[in-house]
Amino acid sequence: MKSDIIIIGAGPGGYEMAADAAQQGLQVTIIEKNHPGGTCLNRGCIPTKALCRNAEVVNLLKEAEQWGVKVDNLSLDYTIAHARKDTVVTQLREGVAMLMKQPGINYVTGEATIIDAHTVEANGEKYIADNIVIATGSAPRGLPIEGAELSMTSDDVLEMSELPKSLCIVGGGVIGMEFAAIFNSFGVEVSVIEFCKEILPPFDKDIAKRLKTVLSKRGINIMTQAAVNGIHKNDEGLLEITFEQKGKSKSVIAEQVLMSVGRKPVIPNGAEEAGIKVGRRGIEVDSHMMTSVNGIYAIGDVNGLCMLAHAATAQGFKALHHMMGKQDNINLDIVPSAVFTTPELSMVGLTEDQCTEREMNVVVKKSFFRSNGKAVSMGETDGLVKMIVEADSRKVVGCHICGPHAADLIQEVVTAMQCEATVDTLATAIHGHPTLSEVIMATAKQF
């Protein structure tokens, strides 16, 4: 069967690209071996955000009781949250399936094998196209330690309908910290062991430290600069996690262990045999997402450039535009990221340490949510906005937020950076009152 494009993988990068290509009159074959929606919808962003919402409700009920409000139906029943998570995923999955039924798209369920630069085989049938796009995503990564098989992956945790009394999370990255916050809200005794100096290594250290302080006060035991070396089952049937921290041997006991030390790219069958170069992070690509084989592209987690769903979508559009000979203004250096704990975290651009390493002449300013009327009225005053501005051009080169709705607030700064606006634009733009966005304005005005 002949198409203009074959896409392997129906995650955000794949299905968004397929829909856009079809709308522009191209014929697309998209092949997916599992459910439509990919990791983000089925085993990542969406199910965890559904659980985050239930955890947020539980926290609000707890606060209400502290305010003296009697709550008759205060429930920590995780089975309700789990069922709602499944309902949300199913609804959105059906939406993606409907999107893939539009004219111009041939949706195939099966495992794809790359034969050559223009041929892919699935279910014993060969598909031919001018261009092939690999969008196969990623899978949980493990640690090569004794007893690793006793731990769970994030996929396993999302399948649990009942929670353990205690959980040790190996890895203090985005996935690990979101699960830590969720399960702590539902009454699970949570410990986090992180190898690096701070949790959330990609984030600015001031923001990471703030979240660590908040979550520690809620009872989450967070241990940093700690290297896990083994997991063993003790005589009571519990798991003992042993680790080294600052030269001392230590251990934590828990009912379950979540291994959350990152993700690895899923390389499709036949990729390397077809001449596609795979590096340490994943399939190597150029600025157009083209692999070492002309006509074959790789987008999303599989290329390891930025393991975020919206980055995969943007990369897909970048690749599609290159195929069609179109120019665009997509800047893959300006990509926001977020952590959906309470409080939320978000960031875009460079951290202060990165600016120092690059010997950039920057100015850094901060504003705090405790001075914001909307945040005070919401009872969510933990957090700050940290903005980094290039001294000479006065352009924003980085912004980092810890606080309520941080994931939404960062978009104002993303747009400003995309438009190459100065910090003065943010400072003089009229912001509604009372709104959380006034914290952005307050920070910008300090410059």
N, C-alpha and C positions, 0 to 999 in steps of 0.2 A: 504494500500500500504506500502511495507517494503523498508526502505532505511538504509544506514549506519548512516547518519546524517540528522536531521531536523533542519533547520535554520529559525527562526522566525524574519523576517525583512531583507530587501534587501538594506540596507544602505552600506557604505564603509566596515564596519566590516563584514556584512553578505555576500555581493556579492563577495568580495575578497576571503573570506574563502571558499565559495562555488566553485569558479573557481579553487582555489588551490587544494581543496579536490578532485574535479573531475579529475584534471590533474594527481593526484596520484592514480587514479583508484577507488575512492570511489563513491558510489551512494548517491546523495544529493537531498533532497526535500527542497526548499526554499519558504517560504510563505510571501507574502507582501500584505497588504491591500490597499496601495496607489500606487504611481508611483515608479518604480525602481530607486534606487539611494539614497533613504532616505532623511533625513533632509539636509545633506550637499549639495547634488546636487540640490534639488528642492526648499529648503526654507532657505538655509544657505550659506555655503562657496562659492559656485559657482555663484549664482545670485548676491551676494554682491560684489564679485570680478569683475564681469562683470560691475557693476555700478561704482566700484572704478576706473576701466580703463577709462570709459567715463568721470568721474570727473577729472581724471588726464589730459585728453586731453583738457578739458575746462580750467583747470589751466594753461596749457602750452600756450593756445591761449591768455589768459589774460596776461601772462608774455610777449608774443610776442608783444602785443600792448604797454606794458610798455617800451619795448626796441625800440619802434618807428617803428615796423613792422606793416604795415596796413593789417588787417585781414578782408576780405570782408564778410566771412561767419561765423563770430563768433556767435555761437548759443548756447543758454541755454535751448533748447527744450528738456525737460526731456522725452517726449514721444518717442524720438529716442533712448535714453538710455534704456528705459523700453522695447521697442521692441527688441533691440539687446540682452538684458538680457534673454528674453524669447527664442530667437533663440539659444543662447548658451546652455541654459538648455535643450531645446528639442534635440539638437544635441548629447549632452553627455548622455542624458537619453536613446536615441535610441541605443547608443553604449553599455550601460549596459544591455539593453534588448537583444541585439545580443549576448553578453557574456554569458547570462543565457540560451542561446539555445544550448550551446555546449553539446556533449554527456556526460551523467552521471548526468545531472542536470534536475530536474523536477521542473519547476517554476509554482507556484500556486498563483493566485490573489484572496485574500480573507482574512478575519480576523481569526486569529488562537486562539484557546483555548487549554490550556494545560490540559490534562486529568490525566496523571500520568507520571512517570519518562521516559516512552518510547512511549507515545501516545499523538498526537496532532490532534485536529479536526478543519477542515475548510470547509466551504460550505457544511456542512452535511456529509462530508467524513472523515474517520479516517486514519491517517498516523502513521506508527510505525517505530521506529529507535532505534539503540543501544544508540545513544546520541542525545540530544536536545540542541540547542544553542539559547539563547534569545539575539536578537540584535535589540530590538524595539526602541532604541533611546530615545529622550527626546522631551519635548514640552515647550513653553514659560511659565515662572512662573509669577504670578501677586503679587500685594501687597494687603493685607486685609484692604483697606482704603475706605472711602466714595467716591463714584464716580469713582471707578476703572473701571466700565463698560464703561465709556466714553473714555477710552484710547484704543490705538491700540497695537497689538503685532507686532513682527518683521515679522510674516507671513502676517499680514494685510498690512504693509508698502510695502512689496515687490509686492503686488498686485496693488498698486496705479500707475496709468498711468499719473496722474497729481499731482504736488506737492502743498502743502499749502504755504502760504506766510510766516508762522511762525510755528515752531515746538519745543515743549519742550520734551526732552528725560529724562525720569526718570531712572537713572542708568548709570554710567560712566565706565562700563566694556567694553570688546572687541566689542560686538555687538553695544552697544550704541555709542562708539566713532567712529566706522567705519561709521555708519549712519550719525553721526554729521558732519564728514568730507565730506561725499558725498553730503549731502544736502546743506551744506554751499557753496560748489563749484558751485552748481546750483542756488545760489542766495536766498536760504531760510534763514530766520532769525532763528538761532538755539540757544537754551539754553539747558544746561545739568545740572541736579541736581544729585549729588552723595553723598551717605550717609557716605562713608569712608573719611579719611583724604586726600587721593589722588585718582585721577582717576586710573583705571586699578590696583586694589588692588594686584593681584598676581605678578605684575611686580616690578622690582627694582625701588625704589623711585626716583633715579636720572633720570632714563629713563622716568618715568611717568611725572615728573615735566617738563622735556624738551618738551615732546609732549604738555603738557598743555600750556606752554608758547607760542609755535608755533601756536597752534590752537586759542588761545586767541587773538593773534595778527591779525588773520584772521577774527576776529569778532564773534567767538563763545563764548557765555557767559557761563562759567563753574563755577558752585558753588559746593564746596565740604563741607564735614561735615554738610550736610543738610538732614533733615528727612522729606520726603513728608507725609502729613497727610490728604490730600483731593484734589479732583478735582471737580470743579463746573462749570456750564454753566452760563455766565453772561447775562445781558439784551441784549447785542449785538450779542449773539450767539457764542461768543468766550469762550474758556476754561480757567479758572483760577486755577492754581496749587498752593496750599498753602503748606508752609513748615516751619520748625523751623531750624534756623541756628545760632549756638552759643548763644542760649537763646532768640533769637529774631524771631518774627513771620514775614514771608515774603511771597510774592506771585509773580508768573509769568503769563503773559497772552499769549496765543498762539492759533492758529487755531486748531492744532492737538496735541495730546500727545502720545508719544511712551513709553510704559511700557517695560523697558529692564533691569530687575533685576535678570536675570539668567534663568536657565532652570531646569525642573524637569523630572525625569525618567518616561517613559511610561511603566508601568507594564502590561504584557499581561494577558488576562483573564485566570483564573484558576491557576495562579502562586502560590499565597499564599495558596490556597486550596490544592495544590499538596505538600505543606510543604516547599516551597522555602522561606527562611528568607529574609525579606526586612527591611533594616535599614533606618536611617535618610537620607542618601545620595542616596540610591537605593538598588538594589539587592546585598546582601553581597556575596563576592567570595573569594577564596583563591588565592595563587600565580599562579595557573594554570587556573584561571577564573572559577573554579568549584564552584557551589552554594552549599547550605546545603543539596541538594538532589544529591546523587551520579548519575553521567551520565548526569546531566543538567548543562550547562555552561551559563554564562552571560557576554557579551562583549560590549564595547562602553559606550555611555552615560547612559544606563540603570543601570550600576553598579556604576556610579558616581565617579569613580576613576580619570578619566581624560577626560573631554568632548571635545575631538578633534578627527577629522575624522581619522587621521593617527594613533592615539592611539588605536582607535577601530580596525583598520586593524591589528596592531601589536598584540593586545590582541587576535584577532581571530586566528592568526598564532600560538600564544602561546597555545591556547586551542586545536587547531588541532594537534599540535605536542604531546601534553599530551595524547590525545585520541589514537594516533598512536604509543605511546611509544618512541618518538624521543626526543633527546636532542637538545637544541638550545642556542644561545648566545644573544637572545633578552633581552635587559635591559630596562625595563619599567620605570626606574628612569631617563633615559636620553631621554627625549621627547621634541623636540623644539616646541615653540608656537610663533605666530606672530599676529600682528595687521596691517591691510592693510590700514592705513591712509597715508597721505603724510606729513611728512616722515613716512616710515614704522618703525615698532618696531618688535623686535624678542628677544627671550630669551631661554636659556637652563640651567638646573641645579639650583643651589641655588642663592638667592639674598644675598646682603651684610648683611641685617638684619637677615636673617635666619642663616647665618654663625655666627653672633654675639650671637644669641640665643643659638646655639649649642656649644658655646665657642670654636670654631675652630680657629686655628692659620693660618690665611690667609693673603695674600698680594693683594691689589687692585690697578690696574692701568687703566688709560684712554687714549684714543687717539681721535682726533676730525677730522671729515670729511673736515673741512675747510682747512686742511693741505694736503689733498689728491688731486693730479692732476686731476684724472678722475672726482671726485665730483665737483671740481671747473669748469671744462670744461662743465659739465652737468648743472651747475647752481643750484646744490642741495647740499649745504654745511652745512645745518642744521643737527646737530646730533653728536653722539659719539659712541665709543665702550668702554664698561666697562668690564674688565676681572678680575675674582677672582681666585686666585691660592693658593693651599695649600702650606704653607711655606716649610714643610719638604720634601714632595714627589715631589713638583713642578708640580703636576697635576692640570689641570684646573677643578674647581668645579662649575663654573658658568660663563656665558657670557651674556651680555645684550647690545643690539644694538638699536640705534635710528638713522635712516638715510636711504639714497636711497638703495633699494634692500636688506634691512636688513633680510627679510625672506629667501633670497638665501644665504647671507653671513654666517648666523649662522650655516649652514650645515657643513662648514669646521671644526668648533669647535665641533659640535656634533660627527663627525667622529673621531676627536682626542680624545674626552672623551670616546667614545666607545672602542677605541683601547688602552686606558689608556696611551696615549702619554703624555709627559711632555710639558710644555709651550715652552721649548727649541726647540722642534720639529717644532712648529708653527713659531718660530722666525727664524730658520735656513732654513726652506723650501723656495725654490726660488718662488717668486710670480711674475706674469707677470706685466709689466708696460706699460701704465698706467691702473690700474684696481682698483676697489673699495676694492678688497681683501687685498690690501696693508695696509689698516687700521688695519686689523686683525694682520698682521705681525708687524706693528709699535707698536701696543699695546703689543704684546708678547715680543718684543725686550726690553721693559722697565723692564722686570723682570730679 
